[in-house]
Amino acid sequence: MDSLQSKQLYSWKEILPHMEEIRAEATNQFIAAWKSSRSKHASDFMWHETMGYVIVKRDDAARSIVLSPRMPEILKEMGYAFDPSAYCSHPGIPGKQDCNNSCGAAAMTPADDAAKTCWRSAHARFALRCEPPHLRPFSLVRLTRELQPCLQARRSLLKSKLRPDEMLLSINQFPLLGAGTYIDGQTPSNGSLLGSQMLSDVCLNPMPSFTLEIDGINDRRGAVPYTGVPVFRDTNTLWPFVDKHQLTDPSKGDVLVKPTAKCNNDISRDSACSVGNHTATSTSTADIGVARSPWSAPYSELQTDMHLAPNLPRQPPEPPSNKNCVLLDSPLFGIGNGGVLRITLCAADLNEARLLHDQLAPISAIMAALTAATPIVKGHLVDRDCYWDVQCGTVDDRTPQERGIVPLTTAKGTLQKSRYGSIDMYLGPEDAKMDLAFRSQYNDCIFTYDEVSHQMMHNAVGIDERLSLHVSRLLVRDIHYAPERMLGNKSKGVSVRSDGQEHFKRFLGCSRQNVCLYPPNNNTGSGWEVAVMSLEVQLTDAENAAFITFIVLLSRVIVSYRLNMYLPISLMDENFTRAQKPNAVREQLFYFRRDLFGGRDGKSNGSGRISKRSNDESSWHTVHHEHDSAGSERGVFGPRGKGLRVNAEYVELTIDEIINGSNTYCISGIMNVILNFLPSMRLEFEDEQVLRRQLLLVKRRASGKLCTMATWMRNFVQNHPEYKHNSEVSQSINYDMLRTMNDIEEGKTSAPDLLG
């Protein structure tokens, strides 16, 4: 390390020989956090939101809108120094206030809340993210009276720093990113920072932590992680569709793969693989307690209960074909997207956090469909409304061995999913008697975990098997960069040990699932946290406030009523696939529990089989889901054509039925449970009416009476007079659409089909 002492940050290649030391210290830090939280119990529930914005620049004369890379300049103007050599995003930004101080404090005015907002830079120069200046205490009065005004004041403050020709939008992805001219000051592609054929280096925030993360993804994979997004086939779309960046035969599904330099060190291994006697194990979590062997197949204990869920493929799938797809070639397409809507819930203790983690996971796919807002990628209408799989694919750093493309020789094991994606397992209760609704058979997917880390936690008295598997599953991945203080220097007597949680949080930061569990935060004093990650940011503050309110209230209902929304992981993954399809709210069916209150006695409240619906039993919706291919191959459904079976534990439901309920199929509906919970909070009549009006937007969105942002954008493009029905979104169409969206957000234009 002496030769590297002049640097602050080290790349993945440089820290690779020290990865196992870092991994071991991260494990020790988690064990320490777990032990220190055992005797702590937060008396007040708190939460906070994280939101993202994008700055664009318009040219009215040319009828064009491009991204504006001025976010670092704007942050500096707001008092946050932009230092490209710094490790943290913005060292001068104060952390959130201690929760003990914020809970009892008087309510902040929206202007004060906005003035003290914690602004965070993003990987892209045209985006930023922000959090409130404090953890918000749970108060329905504040939720109804203050949340939306605070979001509006924050947006107004940021708008005041813009130039006259700039606009601030809360959108998930700029529609023309990577197509034609898309950013102000655009330089040629294949720059030294991104090395992308599609994106200019101007897009990337040139902070070392961001550049090193993108380099780490590419270097670890050994090639650019190309991602194909199926294009929407319109009447005049050239078919087969060939992306202009696709240089090889599209009929074979091949794409141009640009290799990057492999790590050159004296350790013969495939990327982050086992070193010395450090091993990893593949397992299905249904077999906890069964002897494990490296890279094993599902155990017999799992097979006895496989009638509970479809028998999804257990082997790594073949590499997806990029035929008829829009191609993306940079991780910045994923981690650089501006739109973020993340709700973080601070639980009373670990048991409550595990409950929230497990129960919010099945609903996260439903929320992705309800907030779908990305039907346009790289200037084309695509056959997706959500960006979930696209984001997961662009940051996929798995090696060919880890993806199962070539036989395992040096890799730790086969990794079934990208580091971004849905969860691999439920945590369940620490003590099985605490939550009888959990059954090990719900964890019906295979994943690989780090055996050394798992054994370290197993030796720490008190950490149960599922929690240790969950953490060691995170630690099987590599981090992409590290600061000098995380590496230590043995020649100078400095070890990698730390009194904080920096090592462990680096691993957490490199992996994101639909719900994430975070250890107690030493800076804020909060306890265990659960973050809901699957929502896409909405256009208006009213929409964002409505979905935030829904998730916060749902978390309280889960804890108060002990709802049972457990669903086999394989079915949850299938729901995510369906949630991303166009107009999924109206046209898709989703697996869900028939009874939210059943099964809490530890017994199945159904036959254990999944009931299948025929197309003519989908309420008022027009369902185009291919039931035969999704169901008959697995052979686990009830008799065909007989509709929902009353004794089925999991049923296929529309989102309207999941959220609003169905008398026909005796489905209570999540929204009805929340509304029945409100009177117990003893709100003033006026406040309860305001809260019900907020929830009405979610209710009407789920019923299909209001469309999603993705549907609105798709309809706008297809009805535009300049659209040629060839799937291409021109600069002028994009200009008209974004100008209209900005007018809707500012209240200058009504959008009854979107907002009511």
C-alpha distance (Angstrom), angle and dihedral (degrees) to the residues before:
residue distance angle dihedral
M1 . . .
D2 3.82 . .
S3 3.78 90.2 .
L4 3.81 89.9 56.8
Q5 3.77 100.5 46.8
S6 3.80 94.4 107.1
K7 3.80 92.0 63.9
Q8 3.80 128.7 83.2
L9 3.79 98.6 -160.0
Y10 3.79 130.1 33.8
S11 3.78 127.4 -152.7
W12 3.78 127.1 -123.6
K13 3.80 90.7 -98.9
E14 3.79 91.7 53.3
I15 3.81 96.5 47.5
L16 3.80 95.4 41.5
P17 3.84 94.3 95.7
H18 3.83 88.4 52.6
M19 3.81 97.1 43.5
E20 3.79 95.3 105.3
E21 3.80 91.5 51.4
I22 3.79 90.3 50.4
R23 3.79 90.2 46.6
A24 3.80 91.7 51.3
E25 3.80 92.2 49.5
A26 3.80 90.6 48.4
T27 3.80 87.9 54.3
N28 3.80 91.2 50.6
Q29 3.79 90.4 49.9
F30 3.79 91.8 53.3
I31 3.80 91.1 48.4
A32 3.80 89.6 51.2
A33 3.80 91.8 48.8
W34 3.77 90.6 48.8
K35 3.79 92.9 50.7
S36 3.79 94.5 46.4
S37 3.80 91.9 51.8
R38 3.78 96.5 51.2
S39 3.79 94.5 90.0
K40 3.80 96.6 36.7
H41 3.77 125.7 95.0
A42 3.78 123.5 177.0
S43 3.78 111.0 -137.1
D44 3.81 95.6 -160.7
F45 3.78 128.0 53.3
M46 3.82 113.5 -130.4
W47 3.77 136.6 178.0
H48 3.77 143.0 173.7
E49 3.77 138.2 -163.9
T50 3.80 132.6 -132.9
M51 3.79 118.2 -152.3
G52 3.78 135.0 -178.1
Y53 3.79 134.4 -147.6
V54 3.80 136.4 -168.8
I55 3.81 126.7 -148.4
V56 3.79 118.4 -144.5
K57 3.80 133.0 -177.5
R58 3.78 121.4 -141.5
D59 3.77 131.6 -154.0
D60 3.78 106.5 -161.0
A61 3.80 94.2 -173.5
A62 3.80 93.0 54.2
R63 3.82 93.1 34.5
S64 3.77 92.2 -129.2
I65 3.78 136.1 128.6
V66 3.80 123.8 -161.5
L67 3.78 134.2 173.9
S68 3.78 118.7 -87.6
P69 3.84 115.0 -136.8
R70 3.80 92.5 -159.1
M71 3.79 98.9 107.5
P72 3.85 94.7 108.5
E73 3.80 89.0 49.6
I74 3.81 91.7 49.9
L75 3.79 92.3 48.5
K76 3.78 89.7 51.2
E77 3.79 90.3 50.7
M78 3.80 88.4 52.7
G79 3.78 90.6 55.1
Y80 3.78 102.2 -93.2
A81 3.79 111.0 121.3
F82 3.79 115.2 -134.8
D83 3.78 108.6 -140.7
P84 3.82 113.0 174.5
S85 3.79 90.7 -164.3
A86 3.80 94.2 55.7
Y87 3.79 122.2 106.1
C88 3.78 98.4 -145.2
S89 3.77 121.4 62.5
H90 3.77 92.8 -113.3
P91 3.81 115.3 -8.1
G92 3.79 91.8 -167.2
I93 3.79 94.7 60.3
P94 3.81 109.4 103.2
G95 3.75 118.0 -128.3
K96 3.77 121.5 -114.9
Q97 3.76 113.1 -74.2
D98 3.73 119.2 -96.2
C99 3.76 108.8 -82.3
N100 3.78 92.1 -129.3
N101 3.78 89.1 60.4
S102 3.78 95.9 44.6
C103 3.78 98.2 47.4
G104 3.74 97.2 63.0
A105 3.78 96.6 33.6
A106 3.76 122.5 108.1
A107 3.76 115.7 -96.1
M108 3.79 112.9 -84.2
T109 3.78 119.1 -125.9
P110 3.81 115.3 -115.2
A111 3.81 89.7 -109.7
D112 3.81 92.0 53.0
D113 3.79 90.9 46.0
A114 3.80 90.8 52.0
A115 3.80 94.0 45.0
K116 3.81 91.2 54.8
T117 3.80 96.3 41.9
C118 3.79 115.5 138.9
W119 3.79 104.4 -123.8
R120 3.81 117.2 -159.2
S121 3.76 127.6 -166.0
A122 3.80 118.4 -127.0
H123 3.79 131.8 -144.8
A124 3.79 89.1 -98.7
R125 3.80 122.4 66.6
F126 3.78 91.5 -136.6
A127 3.82 96.6 56.7
L128 3.76 139.9 61.5
R129 3.77 137.6 178.7
C130 3.76 131.8 -145.7
E131 3.77 142.5 -166.1
P132 3.81 132.1 -165.5
P133 3.82 116.6 -91.9
H134 3.78 91.3 -113.4
L135 3.78 142.3 20.8
R136 3.77 106.2 -86.8
P137 3.81 113.7 -124.7
F138 3.78 114.7 -134.3
S139 3.77 107.9 -99.1
L140 3.77 123.3 145.5
V141 3.79 89.9 -153.4
R142 3.80 91.2 56.5
L143 3.78 90.5 41.6
T144 3.80 91.0 57.1
R145 3.79 100.5 35.5
E146 3.79 105.2 33.4
L147 3.81 113.3 25.6
Q148 3.80 100.1 74.0
P149 3.85 94.3 39.1
C150 3.82 88.6 50.9
L151 3.81 91.4 52.0
Q152 3.79 90.3 47.8
A153 3.82 93.2 48.5
R154 3.80 90.6 49.8
R155 3.79 91.6 51.5
S156 3.82 91.2 46.8
L157 3.80 91.4 52.2
L158 3.79 91.7 52.2
K159 3.81 92.2 45.6
S160 3.79 90.1 54.7
K161 3.82 88.5 65.9
L162 3.79 94.8 54.1
R163 3.76 127.7 100.3
P164 3.82 119.5 -114.3
D165 3.80 92.1 -100.9
E166 3.83 95.0 49.1
M167 3.80 130.5 90.2
L168 3.78 132.3 -163.1
L169 3.80 115.8 -138.7
S170 3.78 132.2 178.1
I171 3.79 97.1 -144.6
N172 3.77 129.9 142.1
Q173 3.81 98.1 -131.1
F174 3.80 134.5 1.0
P175 3.84 104.3 -111.3
L176 3.81 96.5 -134.8
L177 3.81 99.3 41.2
G178 3.82 105.6 141.6
A179 3.83 95.0 11.0
G180 3.81 121.8 104.6
T181 3.80 112.9 -52.2
Y182 3.79 108.0 -6.0
I183 3.83 108.4 149.5
D184 3.78 134.9 44.4
G185 3.81 112.0 -104.6
Q186 3.78 91.9 16.5
T187 3.79 115.0 -172.2
P188 3.81 126.9 -161.5
S189 3.79 117.8 -75.0
N190 3.82 124.3 -109.0
G191 3.78 90.5 60.1
S192 3.78 123.8 168.9
L193 3.83 94.7 -105.8
L194 3.79 104.3 48.2
G195 3.81 102.0 15.0
S196 3.80 86.6 -152.7
Q197 3.79 125.5 151.5
M198 3.80 89.0 -152.3
L199 3.81 108.0 36.6
S200 3.78 130.8 59.9
D201 3.80 119.6 -131.8
V202 3.80 86.7 -120.6
C203 3.82 87.2 77.3
L204 3.80 94.0 62.9
N205 3.77 122.9 85.1
P206 3.82 98.8 -127.0
M207 3.80 95.8 -138.2
P208 3.81 110.9 131.1
S209 3.79 93.9 -124.7
F210 3.81 90.7 58.0
T211 3.79 96.9 43.6
L212 3.79 92.0 46.2
E213 3.80 92.0 50.4
I214 3.78 91.9 54.7
D215 3.81 91.3 44.6
G216 3.79 89.3 49.7
I217 3.80 92.7 53.8
N218 3.81 92.5 50.5
D219 3.82 95.7 41.2
R220 3.77 94.4 47.3
R221 3.77 94.0 49.6
G222 3.78 91.0 45.2
A223 3.80 91.7 -133.1
V224 3.76 140.4 42.9
P225 3.84 108.0 -74.9
Y226 3.79 97.8 -120.1
T227 3.79 112.6 -160.3
G228 3.79 123.8 -162.7
V229 3.81 120.0 -152.4
P230 3.83 113.0 -165.3
V231 3.78 109.6 -116.9
F232 3.80 120.2 -129.0
R233 3.79 109.1 -109.7
D234 3.79 109.8 -135.3
T235 3.80 127.2 178.0
N236 3.83 95.0 -87.5
T237 3.81 99.5 32.2
L238 3.79 111.2 130.1
W239 3.80 106.4 -114.2
P240 2.89 129.5 -123.7
F241 3.76 86.1 35.5
V242 3.81 116.0 -138.5
D243 3.79 121.0 -166.9
K244 3.79 111.1 -136.2
H245 3.81 88.9 -124.9
Q246 3.81 91.2 56.1
L247 3.79 104.4 96.8
T248 3.78 102.3 173.1
D249 3.78 135.0 64.4
P250 3.82 106.7 -55.9
S251 3.80 91.9 -162.8
K252 3.79 88.6 70.0
G253 3.76 94.3 47.5
D254 3.80 90.6 -119.6
V255 3.78 123.8 147.7
L256 3.73 134.6 -170.2
V257 3.79 107.2 -91.3
K258 3.77 115.6 -161.0
P259 3.82 108.9 -154.9
T260 3.75 121.2 -141.4
A261 3.76 128.5 -153.7
K262 3.76 114.1 -76.9
C263 3.75 121.1 -132.8
N264 3.76 109.7 -86.5
N265 3.77 109.6 -152.3
D266 3.74 136.8 124.2
I267 3.79 94.2 -101.8
S268 3.80 111.2 96.7
R269 3.76 101.8 -141.6
D270 3.77 141.6 120.6
S271 3.78 104.3 -110.5
A272 3.79 112.1 -66.7
C273 3.76 98.2 5.3
S274 3.75 135.4 142.8
V275 3.79 115.6 -58.2
G276 3.77 120.6 -158.1
N277 3.79 107.7 -37.4
H278 3.80 94.3 -16.8
T279 3.77 108.1 120.1
A280 3.74 139.4 174.1
T281 3.76 130.7 -146.2
S282 3.79 133.9 -145.8
T283 3.75 114.2 -143.2
S284 3.72 145.3 155.6
T285 3.77 109.8 -125.2
A286 3.74 92.7 -135.1
D287 3.78 86.8 79.2
I288 3.78 101.3 60.9
G289 3.74 107.8 153.0
V290 3.80 94.9 28.9
A291 3.80 119.5 113.4
R292 3.79 110.5 -95.1
S293 3.78 132.1 -145.0
P294 3.79 126.0 -171.9
W295 3.83 116.6 -84.0
S296 3.78 93.0 -1.4
A297 3.77 128.8 172.7
P298 3.82 121.7 -117.7
Y299 3.79 111.5 -62.8
S300 3.74 125.2 -118.0
E301 3.81 92.2 -110.5
L302 3.81 87.9 65.5
Q303 3.79 93.8 48.3
T304 3.79 92.9 58.7
D305 3.79 90.6 65.8
M306 3.76 101.0 36.0
H307 3.79 90.0 112.2
L308 3.79 85.6 78.9
A309 3.78 93.8 73.5
P310 3.79 140.9 16.2
N311 3.78 113.3 -76.9
L312 3.78 96.9 -114.1
P313 3.82 118.3 -167.3
R314 3.78 110.0 -76.2
Q315 3.80 98.2 -162.9
P316 3.81 124.1 75.4
P317 3.80 108.4 -87.1
E318 3.75 123.4 -116.6
P319 3.81 114.8 -91.1
P320 3.81 106.6 -81.2
S321 3.77 117.2 -105.7
N322 3.78 116.8 -114.2
K323 3.77 92.3 -155.0
N324 3.82 112.7 136.8
C325 3.79 90.6 5.9
V326 3.77 138.3 128.6
L327 3.81 105.2 -121.2
L328 3.80 126.2 -136.4
D329 3.79 120.7 -170.3
S330 3.79 108.0 -178.0
P331 3.81 135.8 67.8
L332 3.81 86.0 -133.9
F333 3.80 88.2 75.5
G334 3.80 85.6 67.4
I335 3.79 111.2 28.9
G336 3.80 91.1 31.7
N337 3.79 95.9 60.7
G338 3.78 109.1 121.2
G339 3.76 101.1 -147.2
V340 3.77 114.3 91.3
L341 3.78 129.1 159.4
R342 3.76 109.4 173.5
I343 3.80 125.6 164.9
T344 3.80 117.1 -159.6
L345 3.80 118.3 -163.6
C346 3.80 121.0 -160.2
A347 3.79 108.5 -146.1
A348 3.78 127.2 -152.7
D349 3.79 92.6 -119.4
L350 3.79 142.3 -22.2
N351 3.80 93.9 -78.7
E352 3.79 91.7 56.4
A353 3.80 90.5 44.6
R354 3.80 91.0 53.7
L355 3.78 90.2 49.6
L356 3.81 92.2 51.3
H357 3.81 91.9 44.5
D358 3.79 92.6 54.1
Q359 3.79 98.9 40.7
L360 3.80 97.0 44.4
A361 3.81 93.0 49.4
P362 3.85 96.2 73.2
I363 3.82 92.6 48.0
S364 3.82 93.3 49.2
A365 3.81 93.4 82.2
I366 3.79 89.3 52.0
M367 3.80 89.9 51.7
A368 3.80 90.3 50.0
A369 3.80 89.8 57.0
L370 3.82 92.8 45.6
T371 3.82 92.4 51.6
A372 3.83 97.2 38.4
A373 3.82 107.8 149.4
T374 3.84 109.9 153.9
P375 3.82 113.7 82.7
I376 3.82 93.9 138.2
V377 3.80 123.7 66.3
K378 3.80 124.9 174.7
G379 3.78 93.1 -12.8
H380 3.82 96.2 -50.0
L381 3.76 135.3 102.3
V382 3.79 104.6 -117.8
D383 3.77 133.7 -159.4
R384 3.80 90.3 -110.3
D385 3.79 133.6 77.5
C386 3.82 97.0 -169.0
Y387 3.79 130.1 57.8
W388 3.81 95.6 -146.6
D389 3.81 101.4 108.3
V390 3.80 91.5 36.2
Q391 3.79 91.6 56.2
C392 3.80 91.2 45.7
G393 3.80 91.8 50.4
T394 3.79 97.8 47.6
V395 3.82 92.7 57.8
D396 3.80 96.0 40.6
D397 3.82 104.4 130.5
R398 3.80 98.0 171.6
T399 3.77 116.0 135.2
P400 3.83 122.1 -126.6
Q401 3.80 89.4 -98.0
E402 3.80 92.4 50.5
R403 3.80 90.5 48.5
G404 3.80 90.9 51.7
I405 3.80 94.0 -118.3
V406 3.81 93.3 121.6
P407 3.82 128.8 24.7
L408 3.79 119.3 -83.4
T409 3.78 112.7 -99.7
T410 3.79 109.2 141.8
A411 3.82 104.9 -0.2
K412 3.77 120.2 104.1
G413 3.77 91.1 -121.1
T414 3.77 145.7 -59.3
L415 3.80 113.1 -55.8
Q416 3.78 110.3 -151.1
K417 3.80 96.8 -160.8
S418 3.77 141.8 30.2
R419 3.80 118.0 -98.3
Y420 3.80 85.3 -102.0
G421 3.79 113.8 58.0
S422 3.77 145.1 77.6
I423 3.79 122.0 -32.4
D424 3.80 120.0 -84.9
M425 3.79 96.9 -146.6
Y426 3.76 146.2 8.2
L427 3.79 116.5 -114.6
G428 3.78 96.7 -141.4
P429 3.80 120.5 -168.1
E430 3.79 122.2 -46.1
D431 3.78 87.7 -125.9
A432 3.80 115.6 35.3
K433 3.80 89.8 -139.2
M434 3.80 91.4 62.2
D435 3.81 95.0 67.4
L436 3.77 116.2 18.0
A437 3.81 91.4 179.6
F438 3.80 91.6 77.1
R439 3.80 118.1 89.6
S440 3.78 124.3 -178.0
Q441 3.80 90.6 -130.2
Y442 3.80 89.9 73.2
N443 3.82 86.8 72.8
D444 3.79 94.0 72.0
C445 3.81 100.3 148.3
I446 3.77 131.4 90.9
F447 3.76 124.0 -122.8
T448 3.78 138.6 165.1
Y449 3.80 122.5 -119.0
D450 3.78 135.3 -175.1
E451 3.80 107.4 -98.4
V452 3.81 96.0 -159.0
S453 3.78 93.5 53.1
H454 3.77 90.5 44.6
Q455 3.78 91.6 52.5
M456 3.81 91.6 48.8
M457 3.79 90.4 55.0
H458 3.78 91.7 42.6
N459 3.80 88.5 56.7
A460 3.80 90.8 51.0
V461 3.78 101.2 90.0
G462 3.79 112.1 -119.6
I463 3.80 104.6 22.9
D464 3.78 106.2 118.2
E465 3.78 124.9 -135.6
R466 3.79 99.3 -105.4
L467 3.79 94.7 49.5
S468 3.80 91.9 48.1
L469 3.81 90.3 49.1
H470 3.79 90.2 49.6
V471 3.80 92.8 53.5
S472 3.81 96.0 41.1
R473 3.80 87.7 50.6
L474 3.82 88.2 60.5
L475 3.77 92.4 45.3
V476 3.80 94.5 55.1
R477 3.81 86.4 77.9
D478 3.80 124.9 78.6
I479 3.77 125.9 -119.1
H480 3.80 114.1 -125.9
Y481 3.80 100.4 -138.0
A482 3.77 140.6 0.2
P483 3.81 137.8 -163.1
E484 3.75 120.3 -116.7
R485 3.79 93.2 -105.4
M486 3.80 90.4 63.0
L487 3.80 93.1 56.2
G488 3.78 103.1 48.3
N489 3.79 124.7 -163.3
K490 3.77 117.9 -103.4
S491 3.80 92.7 -169.0
K492 3.79 88.6 61.4
G493 3.77 94.9 40.9
V494 3.81 93.9 -105.2
S495 3.79 117.0 135.7
V496 3.80 130.6 -163.3
R497 3.78 91.0 -109.7
S498 3.77 119.7 122.6
D499 3.79 135.2 -175.1
G500 3.82 91.2 -141.2
Q501 3.80 134.6 56.2
E502 3.79 101.2 -100.9
H503 3.79 95.9 119.6
F504 3.79 94.3 49.1
K505 3.79 93.5 43.5
R506 3.80 90.6 53.5
F507 3.81 88.0 60.9
L508 3.80 90.5 45.8
G509 3.80 90.8 50.4
C510 3.80 91.9 53.4
S511 3.82 93.8 53.5
R512 3.77 126.2 54.9
Q513 3.77 127.6 178.8
N514 3.78 132.6 179.6
V515 3.82 86.2 -91.2
C516 3.79 123.8 19.5
L517 3.79 131.7 -162.9
Y518 3.80 116.9 -144.0
P519 3.82 126.8 -170.2
P520 3.81 121.5 -121.5
N521 3.79 112.5 -61.0
N522 3.79 111.7 -123.3
N523 3.82 92.2 -164.7
T524 3.80 97.2 54.7
G525 3.78 98.9 28.0
S526 3.79 90.7 -127.5
G527 3.77 123.0 142.0
W528 3.78 129.9 -128.2
E529 3.79 112.9 -25.4
V530 3.80 133.9 -153.6
A531 3.80 118.8 -161.0
V532 3.80 123.3 -160.2
M533 3.81 106.5 -146.0
S534 3.81 108.1 171.6
L535 3.82 101.1 82.8
E536 3.79 121.5 102.7
V537 3.78 116.8 -139.6
Q538 3.80 115.7 -102.2
L539 3.78 130.3 -132.3
T540 3.81 99.0 -116.7
D541 3.78 134.3 42.8
A542 3.80 89.7 -125.1
E543 3.81 90.9 60.8
N544 3.80 94.1 45.0
A545 3.80 91.4 48.0
A546 3.80 90.6 50.0
F547 3.81 94.6 53.1
I548 3.80 92.8 42.9
T549 3.80 89.5 51.5
F550 3.80 90.9 48.7
I551 3.81 93.8 52.8
V552 3.82 93.8 44.3
L553 3.81 92.0 49.9
L554 3.79 92.0 44.4
S555 3.80 89.8 54.9
R556 3.80 90.2 54.9
V557 3.79 91.8 47.3
I558 3.81 90.9 50.3
V559 3.79 91.1 54.1
S560 3.82 95.8 41.0
Y561 3.82 98.6 43.9
R562 3.82 98.0 26.6
L563 3.78 91.3 -130.5
N564 3.77 116.9 -157.0
M565 3.81 111.2 -140.1
Y566 3.81 96.5 149.6
L567 3.78 113.1 150.1
P568 3.82 128.0 172.5
I569 3.80 109.7 -92.2
S570 3.81 90.4 -122.2
L571 3.80 90.5 58.6
M572 3.79 91.3 47.4
D573 3.81 89.2 53.7
E574 3.79 89.7 50.3
N575 3.80 89.0 51.8
F576 3.80 90.0 55.3
T577 3.80 89.7 53.1
R578 3.79 91.0 52.8
A579 3.82 94.2 41.7
Q580 3.80 91.4 64.0
K581 3.78 96.4 55.0
P582 3.81 118.6 104.7
N583 3.79 114.1 -80.4
A584 3.79 90.7 -1.7
V585 3.81 93.1 164.1
R586 3.79 90.7 65.6
E587 3.78 103.3 25.8
Q588 3.80 108.2 37.7
L589 3.78 136.9 73.6
F590 3.81 120.7 -143.5
Y591 3.78 132.3 -158.6
F592 3.79 112.0 -114.2
R593 3.77 141.0 153.5
R594 3.74 114.4 -84.4
D595 3.82 94.0 -146.3
L596 3.82 120.4 35.0
F597 3.79 91.6 -168.3
G598 3.80 99.6 43.9
G599 3.77 129.7 93.0
R600 3.79 94.7 36.6
D601 3.79 90.9 119.6
G602 3.79 90.2 66.4
K603 3.79 93.7 -102.7
S604 3.76 126.0 107.9
N605 3.79 110.5 -104.5
G606 3.77 91.4 -152.8
S607 3.75 144.5 33.9
G608 3.79 91.7 -82.6
R609 3.77 90.7 -118.3
I610 3.77 126.6 110.4
S611 3.74 119.1 -116.0
K612 3.76 117.6 -135.9
R613 3.78 125.9 -148.8
S614 3.75 127.9 -146.1
N615 3.78 119.7 -131.2
D616 3.79 94.1 -104.2
E617 3.82 91.7 60.1
S618 3.78 99.2 64.3
S619 3.80 99.7 107.9
W620 3.81 109.5 -120.6
H621 3.79 92.8 -30.7
T622 3.77 124.5 109.3
V623 3.79 102.2 -128.5
H624 3.79 117.0 -159.5
H625 3.80 97.0 171.4
E626 3.79 113.7 135.0
H627 3.77 99.1 -123.6
D628 3.77 96.8 175.6
S629 3.80 95.0 57.6
A630 3.79 92.1 42.2
G631 3.75 98.4 43.6
S632 3.77 117.4 18.8
E633 3.81 93.8 56.8
R634 3.77 90.0 59.7
G635 3.78 94.3 47.2
V636 3.76 96.8 -150.4
F637 3.77 103.7 109.8
G638 3.76 129.6 101.2
P639 3.80 124.8 -105.3
R640 3.77 112.6 -47.8
G641 3.76 122.5 -110.0
K642 3.80 93.7 16.4
G643 3.80 95.2 101.3
L644 3.78 124.8 -141.7
R645 3.77 115.4 -3.7
V646 3.78 111.1 -138.8
N647 3.80 92.9 -137.7
A648 3.81 95.9 52.7
E649 3.79 115.6 120.3
Y650 3.82 94.1 -155.4
V651 3.77 123.5 31.5
E652 3.78 136.9 -178.9
L653 3.79 108.4 -108.9
T654 3.76 138.4 171.6
I655 3.79 116.5 -114.7
D656 3.80 87.4 -111.8
E657 3.80 89.4 59.9
I658 3.81 93.5 43.9
I659 3.81 93.8 51.1
N660 3.80 103.9 27.7
G661 3.79 101.1 26.4
S662 3.78 133.4 -128.5
N663 3.79 128.6 -114.3
T664 3.78 90.0 -164.4
Y665 3.80 93.2 61.4
C666 3.82 97.4 26.9
I667 3.83 93.4 -114.7
S668 3.80 112.7 157.0
G669 3.82 96.7 -156.5
I670 3.79 126.9 -136.2
M671 3.80 93.8 -112.7
N672 3.80 92.1 54.7
V673 3.79 90.4 51.9
I674 3.82 89.9 51.7
L675 3.81 92.7 47.5
N676 3.80 90.5 50.0
F677 3.79 88.1 52.1
L678 3.81 95.1 56.1
P679 3.85 98.6 74.8
S680 3.80 89.4 59.4
M681 3.81 88.4 63.4
R682 3.83 90.7 62.0
L683 3.76 96.2 -136.7
E684 3.75 124.2 179.8
F685 3.78 110.8 -97.5
E686 3.81 93.5 -112.7
D687 3.80 92.9 49.4
E688 3.79 92.7 48.8
Q689 3.80 90.7 51.2
V690 3.81 90.8 51.6
L691 3.79 89.9 49.8
R692 3.78 92.2 49.1
R693 3.80 90.1 50.8
Q694 3.81 89.4 53.5
L695 3.78 91.2 51.3
L696 3.80 90.6 46.2
L697 3.80 89.6 73.2
V698 3.82 90.6 57.5
K699 3.80 90.7 43.8
R700 3.81 93.5 51.9
R701 3.80 92.2 42.9
A702 3.81 89.2 54.5
S703 3.81 92.4 47.2
G704 3.79 91.0 53.2
K705 3.80 94.2 -118.1
L706 3.80 87.3 115.5
C707 3.78 119.8 41.5
T708 3.79 127.5 -133.5
M709 3.81 122.2 -106.4
A710 3.80 88.7 -106.9
T711 3.80 92.2 55.3
W712 3.80 91.0 47.1
M713 3.82 91.7 51.7
R714 3.79 92.9 45.7
N715 3.81 91.6 50.2
F716 3.80 91.4 46.9
V717 3.80 92.0 54.8
Q718 3.79 95.6 43.4
N719 3.82 91.9 49.4
H720 3.80 95.1 44.9
P721 3.82 112.0 114.7
E722 3.82 92.1 -132.5
Y723 3.80 95.0 51.6
K724 3.81 110.7 111.1
H725 3.83 95.5 -162.6
N726 3.79 90.0 -116.1
S727 3.83 96.2 117.0
E728 3.82 91.5 -107.3
V729 3.81 120.6 126.3
S730 3.80 109.4 -153.0
Q731 3.78 126.9 -150.4
S732 3.81 91.8 -105.5
I733 3.81 93.2 50.2
N734 3.78 89.7 48.8
Y735 3.82 89.6 49.3
D736 3.79 93.4 53.1
M737 3.79 92.4 44.6
L738 3.81 96.8 49.7
R739 3.80 92.2 43.7
T740 3.79 89.2 52.7
M741 3.80 91.3 47.2
N742 3.79 90.3 51.2
D743 3.81 90.3 50.3
I744 3.80 90.4 50.4
E745 3.80 91.1 51.5
E746 3.81 91.1 49.5
G747 3.80 92.4 47.2
K748 3.81 94.9 -114.6
T749 3.81 93.5 116.7
S750 3.77 127.9 38.3
A751 3.79 122.3 -131.8
P752 3.80 106.6 -171.4
D753 3.79 93.5 169.6
L754 3.83 90.3 54.8
L755 3.81 104.6 33.0
G756 3.80 104.0 14.8
